[in-house]
Amino acid sequence: MFSDAETPHLYALPCGVDFAHGLVAGLRARMQDRPPEAMARVTLYLNTNRMRRRVREAFDAGPPTLLPKLKLITDLSLDPMGPELPLPVSPLRRRLELTQLVSRLIEAQPELAPRAALYDLSDSLAGLMDEMQGEGVTPDDIAALDVTDLSGHWARSLQFLNIVNRWFGPDAAPDREARQRLAVERLVETWAETPPADPVIVAGSTGSRGATALFLQAVARQEMGAVVLPGVDFDQPQEVWERLDEALAAEDHPQFRFRNILRLLEMEAADLRRWHDAAPPSPERNRLVSLSLRPAPVTDQWRDEGPTLGDLTPATAGLTLLEAPSPRMEAETIALRMRAAVEEGRTVALVTPDRMLTRQVEGALDRWGLVADDSAGVPLPLTPPGRFLRLVAEAMGEHPQPKAILSLLKHPLCHSGRDRGPHLLRTRELELALRRAGAAYPDARLLRGWAEKTGEHDTGRMAWADWLCAALDLVPKPGTQSLIEHLDAHLKLAQCLAAGPGIEGTGGLWDEAAGRSAKLVCDRLAEHADAAGEMHTADYRSLFLGVLRKEEVRRPDDGHPQVLVRGTLEARVQGADLTILASMNEGSWPEAPPADPWLNRRMRAQAGLLLPERKIGLSAHDYQQAVAGAEVWITRSTRSSDAETVPSRWINRLTNLLSGLPDQNGPEALAAMKARGAEWLGRATALALPEHRLPAAPRPSPRPPLKARPGRLSVTAIRTLIRDPYAIYARNVLRLRPLDPLTPQPDAPLRGTTLHKVFELFLKDCIAPTDPAAKQRLLAVAERVLDEHCPWPTVRRLWIARIARISDWFLLTEAARQQAATPRWFEIDGASEMTDLGFTLTAQADRIDEGPDGLRLYDYKTGAPPSAKSQKVFEKQLLLEAAMAQRGGFAEAGAQPVAEAAYIGLSGGGKIVPAPLNEAPPEVVWGQLRDLIARWQDPERGYSSRMAVETTAAMGDYDHLARFGEWDLSTEVSPEEVG
């Protein structure tokens, strides 16, 4: 069946050949003279599930035949080989066991790592252990490393690495990688005595892992065995192959792994035989790419061998180079080309490691109703069940805030049992109520009170509120317990919320592919929960999210059969008419090697572990295979969201080689590649432009009729009327009110209201500011008020410290104030009318003292008090209150002269800023107000936007309504009559 029984049976297919079809064609050719049942005796080991599906499709294409036994190389780890070789331990169980051990180590030595990294450290440590077992590296090999220059870091790493020693003993249950190697070694021993009688073929693997390379060697040496390598560079000279022997220098080369296999089998590249005579789509391009990928130094080889390539126009005829200005335009152009390929009846495959770009492309394809067949699927945490379970997990161990509660209630899976319409209506009404209530942590009393108050037209509202309160009662308190207890509490809460009130079951939580995947993850976690021991709620949340991240959800039946999205590994599998290699920038393709917290590059080489360059070499091989297709696009963006990008090293090599071969039309060929890309980029840019560009909105200045204009304003609104009249129009004419924040924040308004209350209650106690106990009493009042009005413990302590810092200054100045007058009224409401103008001015004065010379008005400021100059022009609040007081606007105080008005600044060290009553006496201020109100009763006067804002950066509540941004402060106003 195979050509030579004495030399290892090592075959290959060149880059660009459809590997699955070439593999099947070669196998059919070798089996054509054998009886039909002989094909069924062949065992074919493949590298991935997708390759297995492609091989099956190639067989299904005909002619009819019995199928060989199609297996995966990784299936060896599950092959039962006798009781002395137990089945492997679940990867999840091993990680849970490591989590428990790492947790104990961090508890004993907190300086080693933060607890937030618990699961990530365990996962990384498990990955290192898998690699050690697959490569045959023992803990003794690690301990024997030369670390004389890394003693400090190594001592910390070794404390973690010592954890895994227990699983390397002869009695330890093997992990999957360990059993894979044991299974291969057992096969080698078995075949040494009893070679396989039927053909065994391994195809599609590059042998990059130690156990796989060992398996390839064993199969290739069998009389009835053969290995078929994918994407071998048959154009690479022997001297270049020989330069790939040094791993530290050559592991990032695409053909390095094949050189390693040849060396293990004591073969040279010339001994490689073609599995089938299928020719690549463009042998000229294969030679060009091969030369561009030579290991450094390459310049002399380019000069010597470049002229032998001949005219480069045929080699690049099927190549297009797209350099887009941004990732968005790259995605838009790719989507446009994919859509055109579908219309042409061709299959197009997008190959890239950049998942963000693939999501952008899929979003752009949605414009035409095209859904890509994405091999990677969607990460489980990004699916509806994954997001819902994450939201529930984030609420565990917390006192849920309005944002967390409403995020759960608005999720599509919440209340998915039935009657979701009323549920959404109640959720929206509850949100408005919570915004008005300003509750940082809604409780059952508030929720049931809302339902009772507003449920007269909704008989099911109270039952709905009871269901929500019952769900909130299921939120576990923070604490330490077993993983299964955490998981049970998590799922009980999730299922209660998903079902809805009075409904059995779990709603739609476990429905469809994503729900089934989430259920499987939870079931596996429950199955192995005993391995994790006890943990805190915060540790459970990070662990659960880490487990979710390991899963992806695919829906292969939804994708268009001609629109394929593939990872780089599948470049060797796919045989599309058009291949698009996207995001070809450094850091994306190839991806930057991740940081290794355990071993550096030199230590890995010493121990015999895989080097970081291994992944770069595999990516290079994926690129070399994919770029050899019939028609290929190479795309990149010249700029990311925040910086210039660097082209992928392989694109740099290709373009530099083409530019340096003018006699072979290299520069012209490169220009043609770029021109083809630029043409499609132009089409995508034109498609992105709107057909009809709307003119920018004018700067508004609405002129409502006089009867619609406000006849009542507060003293604080006068400032707004002067600075931003449009805000008065929106609030008082259109009656638009900005929504309060969903979750109350310890912002300036709340701080001002709270501190006002503190000083008001202190003064009402009538304790003399000179009393030795006055400061203690002030701080006691502050504690009581802040406990009631400030639900954030940290913020409470900060504000109390602020009051304590300013208390001495306040009591000192308060003694002077009380010598001049007696505090009488706090938070007192007042109103003064201008009967002839039909206008009423209202106010709420913080504090009014009464003395022998008249009234004294004070306003507390937690920020910087306005200057006297600003008060005369804009900040007229105190001046207007003085005018009202003198006219009897505060009924309880009566009409009295105003002796003083001042701001009491409570920031910093304290500051008192008097109102300029001498320069702007109450009579004058009242007259100015009359003139201002009279001008606003002119029908021709419009409420212009942002007329005198304090700073250009100041943003108002109604700037979006005024379309600020489409115009600026230099734009003339556009008056408009409104009805």
Protein Blocks (a to p, Z undefined) as FASTA:
>chain_A
ZZblkbccdddddehiafklmmmmmmmmmmmmpcfklmmmpccddfbfklmmmmmmmmmn
opaddddddddfklmmmmcgbjklccdddfklmmmmmmmmmmmmmmmmmmlpcfklmmmm
mmmmmmmmmmmmmnopafklmmmpccklmmmmmmmmmmmmmmmmmmmcfkbccdfklmmm
mmmmmmmmmmmmmccfbdcddehiaolafklmmmmmmmmmpmkbccddehiafkbcfklm
mmmmpmklmmmpfklmmmmmmmmnopafklpccfbfcdcfblmlmmmmmmmmpccdfklm
mmmmmmmnopaklmmmmpccdddfbfklmmmmmmmmmmmmmmnopacddddfblklmmmm
mmmmmmnopacddfklpafklmmklmmmmmmmmmgopacdfklmmmmmmpmkgoplgokl
mmmmmmmmmmmmmmmnopabdcfklmmmmmmmmmmmomklmmmmmmmmmmmmmpccdddd
dfklmmmmmmmmmmmmmnoghiacjhjmlgcjklmmmmmmmmmmmmmmmmnopadfklmm
mmmmmmmmmpccddfklpcfklccddfklmmmpccfbdcdehiaghilccdddddfkbcf
klmmmnopacfklmmmmmmmmmmmmmmmmbdcddddfbdfkbccdddfklmmmmmmmmmm
mmnommmmmmmmmmmmmmmmmmmmmmmpcfbdcdddddddddddfklpcfbdcfklmmmm
mmmmmlmmmmmmnopacdddfbacddfklmmmmmmmmmmmmmmnopafklmklmmmmmmm
mmmmmmmmmmcfklmmmmmmmmmmmmmmmmmmmmmmmmmpccfbgciacddddfknopac
ddddfbacddfkbccdddddfbdcddfklmmmmmmmlmmmmmmmmnopammnopaddfbd
cdddfehjbpaddddfklmgfklmmmmmmmmmmmmmpfkbccdehklgfbfklccfklmm
nopojacfkbccdddddZZ
